[in-house]
Amino acid sequence: MGMLGGRADDPDYFALDVLNQILNGLGGRLFNEVRSKDGLAYSVSGRWAPGYDHIGVFVASGETKGENAGAFVKRVLSVLESVDADSPPTQQEVDEAKEATLNSFVFEFDSPAQVLSRVMRYAFYNYPEDFALRYRDGVAAVTPSQVLQAARDRVREEEFGVVVVGNLK
């Protein structure tokens, strides 16, 4: 399932990257709720993928039994909606998400080729030369209230398109 996301120059970019981390991974809300607590999926994840010069996407996906597909979709949407309604992000979730986001970001500059690729991409899309530093500082400065506001503004159940693929049996 998915919806339109945002761009890398979006004012909510940093908060949405932190929200992405809160939702994902072994300790993420989607995994904890949909897989571990409810047992509705073999795997589940969400991904916010902004574009540089166009609107990107926010997608959520997973693998489940055919008979659980409806419950799976409803539960994933419920977890996404709960970020703003029932269960705002905690300071601990935000701190852990920022740390994980920044720790993984350094690996995008592991080699000279990766650094050059980033610099070229930023130049091609007319982003500031120091965009990587701005990203680092922007993520580090994200607060729970910014993540909450980004979730309220950007994650809307009624805008999700849903595609289910499986056997007809």
C-alpha positions in Angstrom: 0.0 0.0 0.0 1.2 3.5 -0.6 0.7 7.1 -1.1 2.5 10.1 -2.5 5.4 11.2 -0.2 7.5 14.2 -0.4 10.7 15.7 -1.7 14.2 15.8 -0.2 13.8 19.6 0.1 10.5 19.3 2.0 10.4 21.1 5.3 9.2 17.9 7.0 12.1 15.8 5.4 14.0 15.3 8.6 11.0 14.5 10.8 9.7 12.1 8.2 13.1 10.3 8.1 12.9 9.9 11.8 9.3 8.7 11.6 10.4 6.2 9.0 12.9 4.8 11.5 10.3 4.7 14.3 8.0 2.6 12.1 10.6 0.1 10.8 13.2 -2.4 11.9 13.1 -5.1 14.6 12.1 -2.6 17.3 9.8 -0.6 15.0 6.1 -0.1 15.5 5.1 -2.0 12.4 7.2 -5.0 13.3 6.2 -4.9 17.0 2.5 -4.5 16.4 1.7 -6.3 13.1 4.2 -9.2 13.3 5.1 -9.8 17.0 1.9 -8.7 18.8 -0.8 -9.7 16.3 1.0 -12.4 14.3 -0.4 -11.1 11.0 2.8 -11.1 8.9 6.0 -12.9 8.2 7.5 -9.5 7.4 6.2 -5.9 7.5 7.8 -2.6 6.7 7.2 0.9 5.6 9.4 3.2 3.6 9.4 6.9 3.0 11.3 7.5 -0.3 11.5 11.2 -1.2 12.4 12.4 -4.6 15.0 15.0 -5.3 13.1 16.8 -8.1 9.7 15.2 -7.8 7.3 13.9 -5.2 8.4 10.5 -3.9 6.3 7.8 -2.2 5.5 6.4 1.2 4.9 2.7 1.0 4.1 -0.1 3.5 4.2 -3.7 2.6 4.5 -7.2 4.0 4.0 -10.9 3.6 1.0 -12.7 5.2 -1.3 -15.6 4.6 -4.0 -15.1 2.1 -6.7 -15.4 4.7 -5.0 -12.6 6.8 -4.7 -10.1 4.0 -7.6 -7.9 5.0 -6.7 -7.9 8.7 -3.1 -7.2 7.8 -4.0 -4.2 5.7 -6.3 -2.8 8.3 -3.7 -3.3 11.1 -0.9 -1.7 9.1 -3.1 1.3 8.4 -4.1 1.4 12.1 -0.5 1.5 13.2 0.3 4.3 10.8 -2.7 6.3 12.0 -1.9 5.7 15.6 1.3 7.6 15.4 -0.7 10.8 15.7 -4.0 9.8 17.2 -3.5 7.3 19.9 0.3 7.0 20.4 2.4 10.0 19.7 6.2 9.3 19.3 8.0 9.3 22.7 11.3 11.1 23.3 13.0 7.7 23.6 11.6 6.5 20.3 12.7 9.7 18.6 16.2 9.6 20.2 16.7 6.0 19.2 15.4 6.7 15.7 17.7 9.7 15.2 20.7 7.6 16.4 19.9 4.8 14.0 19.2 7.1 11.1 22.5 9.0 11.6 24.5 5.8 12.3 23.3 4.4 9.0 23.8 7.6 7.1 27.6 7.5 7.6 27.7 4.3 5.6 26.4 6.2 2.5 29.8 7.8 2.4 31.9 4.7 2.7 34.0 5.1 -0.4 35.2 7.9 -2.7 32.7 6.7 -5.3 29.8 7.1 -2.8 30.9 10.6 -1.8 31.3 11.6 -5.5 27.9 10.2 -6.3 26.3 12.2 -3.5 28.1 15.4 -4.5 27.1 15.0 -8.1 23.4 14.2 -7.2 23.2 17.3 -5.0 24.7 19.5 -7.8 22.5 18.0 -10.5 19.3 18.7 -8.5 20.6 22.1 -7.3 20.8 21.2 -3.7 23.2 23.1 -1.5 26.8 21.8 -1.4 26.5 21.2 2.3 23.2 19.3 2.1 24.7 16.2 3.8 25.8 18.3 6.7 22.3 20.0 6.8 20.8 16.5 6.8 22.9 15.4 9.7 22.1 18.6 11.7 18.4 18.5 10.7 17.9 14.9 11.9 19.8 15.5 15.1 17.5 18.5 15.9 14.2 16.6 15.3 11.8 16.7 18.3 8.8 14.4 19.1 6.5 17.2 18.3 7.9 17.6 14.8 7.5 13.9 14.2 3.9 14.1 15.5 3.1 17.1 13.2 4.7 15.4 10.2 2.7 12.3 10.8 -0.5 14.3 11.2 0.2 16.3 8.0 1.5 13.5 5.8 0.2 10.0 6.9 -3.5 9.9 5.9 -5.2 6.6 5.7 -7.7 7.9 3.1 -4.9 8.6 0.7 -3.4 5.1 0.7 -3.8 3.0 -2.4 -3.8 -0.7 -1.6 -2.7 -3.6 -3.9 -2.9 -7.2 -2.7 -1.1 -9.9 -4.6 -1.6 -13.6 -3.9 -3.2 -16.9 -5.0 -6.9 -17.0 -5.7 -7.3 -20.1 -3.6 
